[in-house]
């Protein structure tokens, strides 16, 4: 495929190039070069995809769970065989480091492995003699055609949060990946077909807002899964509610990293500071994936006067980071996704000085001239009155706050409108328990910088970070993609 070629969509068993008026350029963020064109599909292509999925549903939903699991086992093997190739595709279109890209693919494969156990997870319940002579049985049934709308920041993991579980449960699926990262999604679908998935069970449609709204309004779709910004998550939730669909819509975040005074050894600078477990975890959380993840730590809290030492040690550790083209193995952080993201983040850094914030480390400096780079940035002096306190920047910008006590830190955390994650670094079990009980968010880390659950647990955002009832992954994922049927039986004795 050349940079001028349009990226195909998958309808049933056919990869087709849709005849559309507009295309979105796909960039290689590390260099800024265009590597493809994503078609801006509309309701026509959505209708075709839903029709193909609807035709496939009768047979696939009637396929025994062990047979569905065998297809998933085959898919898992192909994903393992193509692991490095998938990571390279992802690295090229998203800009992650190789290690981050591998982690993205690995987390997705873990959901496929979970889905392989569908025969156990989707078992129902039976109670003989529910009443005199009556037996009760409850089964989990597929809901129908499901759709997933996914963001650019995890091109493999987030789509695989959705379609493997949905398909394992007997549903058919329409995937709408981010138009900025179409290559990974297409290759994931190609491998599933190669694994033996019947035509129409998985379909892929590319596009932007028109496709999202068409999916949300389509009468043939029973459930929508979404990951993206909170304003769009709310919009998806509202649209699906109008048409009676199930919806799980994960939004943005403003996650806190609280470092207690006992968590960092004093007097460490440079490479020694970067090797400190707490400082290393803070940097990984704030600057991993160039800060473009809804679990990134974007507010750092020290306690009182200890904040000065924390700031100086962290700034020294940040000086050891290398930013550059992630196809090289010797870089710690890559670019942001595109030029618009870079300009937005550069603007926020420029605005920091007028907001009485100290720019301790400036991400506008020391980065490559070509590509979409913003370096790791540390801003000191953030208070609950600053816009930076509650605004998701979605980039490698970390704001330092200075609560006087643990209780004040928890109070500030609970003022944030989002509710994804908060982490405490400490050796004090009592402080950790107080924090875990008091912080009002869905995922808590204790000495874990990115407390994102593995596939076995649900990704449990709260407040403005999630719209819906049942979260992605884990048991809640199975419940979302199935509905319960209860059968009461009475058989007269003869």
Buried (B, 14 or more C-beta within 10 A) or exposed (E): EEEEEBBBBBBBEEBEEBEBEEBBBBBBBBBBEEBBBBBBBBBEBBBBBBBBBBBBBEEBBEBEBEEBBBBBBBBBEBBEEBBEEBBBBBBBBBBBBBBBBBBBBBBBBBBBBBBBBBBEBBEBEEEEEBEEEEBBBEBBBBBBBBBBBBBBBBBBBBBBBBBBBBBBBBBBBBBBBBBBBBBBBBBBBBBBBEBEBBBBBBBBBBBBEBBBBBBBBBEBBBBBBBBBBBEBBBBBBEBBBEBEBBBBBBBBBBBBBBBBBBBBEEEBBEEBBBEBEBBBBBBBBBBBBBBBBBBBBBBBBBBEEBBEBBBEBBBBBBBBBEBBBBBEEEBBBBBBBBBEBBEBBBEBBEEBEEBEBEBBBBBBEBBBEEBBBBBBBBBBBBBEEBEBBBBBBBBBBBBBBBBEEBEBBBEBBBEBBBBBBBBBBBEBEEBBEBBEEBBEBBBBBBBBBBBBBEBEBBBBBBBBBBBBEBBBBBBBBBBBBBBEEEEEEEEEEE
